[in-house]
Amino acid sequence: MGNISTNPPSGMRDFSGKELAARRYIEKIIREVYELYGFIEIETPAIENLSTLLGKYGEEGDQLIFRILHRREKLSRALEGKPSEADLADIGLRYDLTVPLARFVANNKDLPKFFRRYQIQSVWRADRPGKGRFREFCQCDIDITGTESLTAEAEVCGAVSGVLKRVGLEDFYFHVNHRQLLKRMIAYSGISDSLEETALVALDKLDKIGTDGVVKELRERNISDESTKKLIELTSSVAEDNHAELERLRKIFAADEIALKCISELADILAFTSTSESGKRLKIDCSLARGLGYYTGPIFEIRVHDLKGSLGGGGRYDNLIGMFKGSRIPAVGFSIGFERLILLAEERKLLPDLMPGADILLCRFPDVEISKALEVADHFRNNGIKAEVYPDATKLGKQLSYATEIKASYAGIIGADELKDNKITIKRLSDGEQLTLPLCDAPGKVKAGK
Amino acid sequence: MGNISTNPPSGMRDFSGKELAARRYIEKIIREVYELYGFIEIETPAIENLSTLLGKYGEEGDQLIFRILHRREKLSRALEGKPSEADLADIGLRYDLTVPLARFVANNKDLPKFFRRYQIQSVWRADRPGKGRFREFCQCDIDITGTESLTAEAEVCGAVSGVLKRVGLEDFYFHVNHRQLLKRMIAYSGISDSLEETALVALDKLDKIGTDGVVKELRERNISDESTKKLIELTSSVAEDNHAELERLRKIFAADEIALKCISELADILAFTSTSESGKRLKIDCSLARGLGYYTGPIFEIRVHDLKGSLGGGGRYDNLIGMFKGSRIPAVGFSIGFERLILLAEERKLLPDLMPGADILLCRFPDVEISKALEVADHFRNNGIKAEVYPDATKLGKQLSYATEIKASYAGIIGADELKDNKITIKRLSDGEQLTLPLCDAPGKVKAGK
């Protein structure tokens, strides 16, 4: 008894009260804005087949997937031999919302050609828990599948920008790069194809460990000092603005058709968003790498000056759905970092004062039957007032102080005499104002006085 | 490529479109009604320590918990020996929302004494999947902790009744029994204490397998024919109404103080709810058993005539929180069977016509730049209209038929000439009505014509 730990498991959290109300508030904004952009919600199961999950996120990602142990006969059979990890599980918890979307799109033949979906669900990663890093956390994704048009990039940036503006942020930027262009830069620096992926992984850590850290990482990953120097120079731009930066890149890659196509795509995204809120906030940043393996085109990350790391990110992944479907379906997606957005909104006091719980606590004198108190409560509820009933007809003072404890706006005091005349006494707890009024007028009074 | 199954794992589901919109609609009702009753939302993690989960649900429940495989060093160490299931996992997926609540209450010292919480989250059970039986499904729980007053029973029944009424159901009943009374019946039938739990489990199957099935089950569980006969007689009432039924029970248990106390509690619940909507719907039913092990007092189940099994259930569990906290905290809870409620609402056509997706699809002639189309889209969105932009300036007919495909109410046709005059053509897709009007009037027109 009482020896079991009552904390949530490591890296997991309980939510309640104001904290959960804040999460709901932000979630509602995200939902509303995504829907204004024509995105339709989907939900996928928490558990996916490991064959769906593995091999999509890179080696590091695969290792962070929570696997679910076989049961009964399947487990017994596995334990008869000398089992490895792979023998003990064939399902696991979803690691992100993009791979489940890809499976979903491949599985549903009747989706609109340009499927705009949003999804707000938890994902699980067996990461080392730390400040702001959890093992269960919420992702808020939008994706547009079925088109190579960069309109899709413009639209996902627009929707994300719309969310952040409505939350009350003004100073955010979309850092933009192109995965193919980055690969050309790696090649241009003299790094061999076989080291391309490891170089990308190192570069992705720039905002966490800084340039010196990346240089060190690159060396550790067997990339020559000369290539490292070249790559760092190439990706550290000093151009004044986006157009100057694109010019710089065009000169460097004047003879590289693939790179020029990437640069022209970046220019198009700037043009397409030129009349939109998000357009003012795009920053070509060719040091941006994005960790995940599946990106193939433009990539994005949202930054604010006082937050290390990003508020979210995304990009184009034209080959992922094809891994499930056989035929290629291009796609662009963006994920808002829900946990970080909540933190930021809290720090910047962008959250309204959200107090969940009853508007009125109904108290009663001992001469009032419980059934009568419950009837009065129903009267308030039927008129849209959140009402709670004190369970016992204990001393009135105790009941009233409980009303204060749960931060109700009003206490309703039910006495047998008043009730005979269909009246009730209500007391506003902020200033003690108390009045006796007809029951039919009480809900309106409480609504007005909250 | 394409060889991976794209279905969700067995017993799991994807949700989208109208189906998900229906779930959101019902969820919103549940949320609103629960909040009117003063319940406050909490969320707990999907993953709990196995020490939290095991030993609460009975043996059958324990076997249905999904366990999460150890990782890295922990797994390697376990695999060195001859591991059992217990050596391979120490966390698992939550099986219900009641045990997590008990842990939460034990873990939070500052909760109100009478903590009213609601929780709407998924739970996972490794049950054999079947029609209407899933391995991931949603539960919608309310609980009141901290009081032995039967006001709590009245309030949870009231809240659940409020939800079902608002969904549009009229013909539901709360079957009510008392776990302690049932135990007295089992004893009265001559069944020994050691067989009490197994008798309860058999009795719990009544609505699934009928009286004959239960008789067979009881025999298989080593209960004598005589005891079986007595128990079946005792629990099969022919009383006309609740008061007659309570009278019948009072006579049988005239000398059994514990049973009489239970009967008097049932009478109190009837009295407390006598003025409420739920009161008309209570049916004393002493065959009701409820499967879960943790109940200690009154138990409930919601039934409708055309649904086998229940729409939800609950009861009092005064000892569960103490298993985590050390000291006893009484509690009452109720869980709505979300999946069954959705099904029933669908069958009875209680769901409004819910069509997620864009109100207007914006199409454009090739002489209009994408950035202009996106600007027009933003204009609609800023005025509360859900707008989607066709990604390419392909043939207008193709764009318009896509608007029909995604079931938009309107297509907006953007031409360079109209745009110069700040005008747009909108076409209502239901009847083909088309008009050209100033951009500033268009959102209002779409809103009115949806």
Boltz contact constraints between the chains, C-beta under 6 A:
constraints:
  - contact:
      token1: [A, 1]
      token2: [B, 326]
      max_distance: 6.0
  - contact:
      token1: [A, 2]
      token2: [B, 325]
      max_distance: 6.0
  - contact:
      token1: [A, 2]
      token2: [B, 326]
      max_distance: 6.0
  - contact:
      token1: [A, 4]
      token2: [B, 51]
      max_distance: 6.0
  - contact:
      token1: [A, 4]
      token2: [B, 324]
      max_distance: 6.0
  - contact:
      token1: [A, 6]
      token2: [B, 103]
      max_distance: 6.0
  - contact:
      token1: [A, 6]
      token2: [B, 106]
      max_distance: 6.0
  - contact:
      token1: [A, 6]
      token2: [B, 107]
      max_distance: 6.0
  - contact:
      token1: [A, 6]
      token2: [B, 324]
      max_distance: 6.0
  - contact:
      token1: [A, 8]
      token2: [B, 45]
      max_distance: 6.0
  - contact:
      token1: [A, 9]
      token2: [B, 47]
      max_distance: 6.0
  - contact:
      token1: [A, 9]
      token2: [B, 49]
      max_distance: 6.0
  - contact:
      token1: [A, 9]
      token2: [B, 91]
      max_distance: 6.0
  - contact:
      token1: [A, 12]
      token2: [B, 45]
      max_distance: 6.0
  - contact:
      token1: [A, 12]
      token2: [B, 47]
      max_distance: 6.0
  - contact:
      token1: [A, 14]
      token2: [B, 44]
      max_distance: 6.0
  - contact:
      token1: [A, 14]
      token2: [B, 104]
      max_distance: 6.0
  - contact:
      token1: [A, 15]
      token2: [B, 43]
      max_distance: 6.0
  - contact:
      token1: [A, 16]
      token2: [B, 42]
      max_distance: 6.0
  - contact:
      token1: [A, 20]
      token2: [B, 41]
      max_distance: 6.0
  - contact:
      token1: [A, 35]
      token2: [B, 386]
      max_distance: 6.0
  - contact:
      token1: [A, 36]
      token2: [B, 381]
      max_distance: 6.0
  - contact:
      token1: [A, 36]
      token2: [B, 386]
      max_distance: 6.0
  - contact:
      token1: [A, 38]
      token2: [B, 358]
      max_distance: 6.0
  - contact:
      token1: [A, 38]
      token2: [B, 386]
      max_distance: 6.0
  - contact:
      token1: [A, 38]
      token2: [B, 388]
      max_distance: 6.0
  - contact:
      token1: [A, 40]
      token2: [B, 356]
      max_distance: 6.0
  - contact:
      token1: [A, 40]
      token2: [B, 357]
      max_distance: 6.0
  - contact:
      token1: [A, 41]
      token2: [B, 20]
      max_distance: 6.0
  - contact:
      token1: [A, 42]
      token2: [B, 16]
      max_distance: 6.0
  - contact:
      token1: [A, 43]
      token2: [B, 15]
      max_distance: 6.0
  - contact:
      token1: [A, 44]
      token2: [B, 14]
      max_distance: 6.0
  - contact:
      token1: [A, 45]
      token2: [B, 8]
      max_distance: 6.0
  - contact:
      token1: [A, 45]
      token2: [B, 12]
      max_distance: 6.0
  - contact:
      token1: [A, 45]
      token2: [B, 136]
      max_distance: 6.0
  - contact:
      token1: [A, 47]
      token2: [B, 9]
      max_distance: 6.0
  - contact:
      token1: [A, 47]
      token2: [B, 12]
      max_distance: 6.0
  - contact:
      token1: [A, 49]
      token2: [B, 9]
      max_distance: 6.0
  - contact:
      token1: [A, 51]
      token2: [B, 4]
      max_distance: 6.0
  - contact:
      token1: [A, 66]
      token2: [B, 68]
      max_distance: 6.0
  - contact:
      token1: [A, 67]
      token2: [B, 69]
      max_distance: 6.0
  - contact:
      token1: [A, 68]
      token2: [B, 66]
      max_distance: 6.0
  - contact:
      token1: [A, 68]
      token2: [B, 68]
      max_distance: 6.0
  - contact:
      token1: [A, 69]
      token2: [B, 67]
      max_distance: 6.0
  - contact:
      token1: [A, 69]
      token2: [B, 69]
      max_distance: 6.0
  - contact:
      token1: [A, 69]
      token2: [B, 88]
      max_distance: 6.0
  - contact:
      token1: [A, 69]
      token2: [B, 89]
      max_distance: 6.0
  - contact:
      token1: [A, 71]
      token2: [B, 126]
      max_distance: 6.0
  - contact:
      token1: [A, 88]
      token2: [B, 69]
      max_distance: 6.0
  - contact:
      token1: [A, 89]
      token2: [B, 69]
      max_distance: 6.0
  - contact:
      token1: [A, 91]
      token2: [B, 9]
      max_distance: 6.0
  - contact:
      token1: [A, 103]
      token2: [B, 6]
      max_distance: 6.0
  - contact:
      token1: [A, 104]
      token2: [B, 14]
      max_distance: 6.0
  - contact:
      token1: [A, 106]
      token2: [B, 6]
      max_distance: 6.0
  - contact:
      token1: [A, 107]
      token2: [B, 6]
      max_distance: 6.0
  - contact:
      token1: [A, 112]
      token2: [B, 406]
      max_distance: 6.0
  - contact:
      token1: [A, 126]
      token2: [B, 71]
      max_distance: 6.0
  - contact:
      token1: [A, 136]
      token2: [B, 45]
      max_distance: 6.0
  - contact:
      token1: [A, 147]
      token2: [B, 391]
      max_distance: 6.0
  - contact:
      token1: [A, 149]
      token2: [B, 391]
      max_distance: 6.0
  - contact:
      token1: [A, 149]
      token2: [B, 392]
      max_distance: 6.0
  - contact:
      token1: [A, 151]
      token2: [B, 370]
      max_distance: 6.0
  - contact:
      token1: [A, 151]
      token2: [B, 391]
      max_distance: 6.0
  - contact:
      token1: [A, 154]
      token2: [B, 374]
      max_distance: 6.0
  - contact:
      token1: [A, 272]
      token2: [B, 370]
      max_distance: 6.0
  - contact:
      token1: [A, 272]
      token2: [B, 371]
      max_distance: 6.0
  - contact:
      token1: [A, 274]
      token2: [B, 371]
      max_distance: 6.0
  - contact:
      token1: [A, 275]
      token2: [B, 371]
      max_distance: 6.0
  - contact:
      token1: [A, 275]
      token2: [B, 375]
      max_distance: 6.0
  - contact:
      token1: [A, 276]
      token2: [B, 374]
      max_distance: 6.0
  - contact:
      token1: [A, 324]
      token2: [B, 4]
      max_distance: 6.0
  - contact:
      token1: [A, 324]
      token2: [B, 6]
      max_distance: 6.0
  - contact:
      token1: [A, 325]
      token2: [B, 2]
      max_distance: 6.0
  - contact:
      token1: [A, 326]
      token2: [B, 1]
      max_distance: 6.0
  - contact:
      token1: [A, 326]
      token2: [B, 2]
      max_distance: 6.0
  - contact:
      token1: [A, 356]
      token2: [B, 40]
      max_distance: 6.0
  - contact:
      token1: [A, 357]
      token2: [B, 40]
      max_distance: 6.0
  - contact:
      token1: [A, 358]
      token2: [B, 38]
      max_distance: 6.0
  - contact:
      token1: [A, 370]
      token2: [B, 151]
      max_distance: 6.0
  - contact:
      token1: [A, 370]
      token2: [B, 272]
      max_distance: 6.0
  - contact:
      token1: [A, 371]
      token2: [B, 272]
      max_distance: 6.0
  - contact:
      token1: [A, 371]
      token2: [B, 274]
      max_distance: 6.0
  - contact:
      token1: [A, 371]
      token2: [B, 275]
      max_distance: 6.0
  - contact:
      token1: [A, 374]
      token2: [B, 154]
      max_distance: 6.0
  - contact:
      token1: [A, 374]
      token2: [B, 276]
      max_distance: 6.0
  - contact:
      token1: [A, 375]
      token2: [B, 275]
      max_distance: 6.0
  - contact:
      token1: [A, 381]
      token2: [B, 36]
      max_distance: 6.0
  - contact:
      token1: [A, 386]
      token2: [B, 35]
      max_distance: 6.0
  - contact:
      token1: [A, 386]
      token2: [B, 36]
      max_distance: 6.0
  - contact:
      token1: [A, 386]
      token2: [B, 38]
      max_distance: 6.0
  - contact:
      token1: [A, 388]
      token2: [B, 38]
      max_distance: 6.0
  - contact:
      token1: [A, 391]
      token2: [B, 147]
      max_distance: 6.0
  - contact:
      token1: [A, 391]
      token2: [B, 149]
      max_distance: 6.0
  - contact:
      token1: [A, 391]
      token2: [B, 151]
      max_distance: 6.0
  - contact:
      token1: [A, 392]
      token2: [B, 149]
      max_distance: 6.0
  - contact:
      token1: [A, 406]
      token2: [B, 112]
      max_distance: 6.0
